[in-house]
Amino acid sequence: MYQLNLALPKWIDSFLNSQPNIIRNPEEQMRFVLTLTEKNIREKTGGPFGASVFEVDSGKLVSVGVNVVVKQNCSAAHAEMMALMLAQKKLSHFNLGAEHLPDHRLVTSGRMCAMCLGNVCWSGIKEVFSSA
């Protein structure tokens, strides 16, 4: 049996505990993502990229991701991919746009590559905000 396990850095839990769980304003959501990205750089746990999934209407934080490509030895472990996969896992559904779920927004610190953009299309995300 083959299995794949990817993990975010250990500091993520303490970082999230110090942040609000609901951020309604998209600009504030972007500040949150840029702070997350900066922390990943300062901690030397990955590349300069961060992303988060929020519920569009409520602003509830669903998941976060940072680039962990080198630490996890996985070229697919981009911040956007991690945030989307963790949101899907948390909500127990591959389609974040499913009828029984609220609309979701991906907020990302950079311009997405083809892989991440493709995943956005398949993920069911309704909105994307990018700082680039």
Secondary structure by P-SEA (a helix, b strand, c coil): cbbbbbbcccaaaaaaaacccccccaaaaaaaaaaaaaaaaaacccccbbbbbbccccccccccccccccccccccccaaaaaaaaaaaaacccccccccccbbbbbbcccccaaaaaaaaaacccbbbbcc
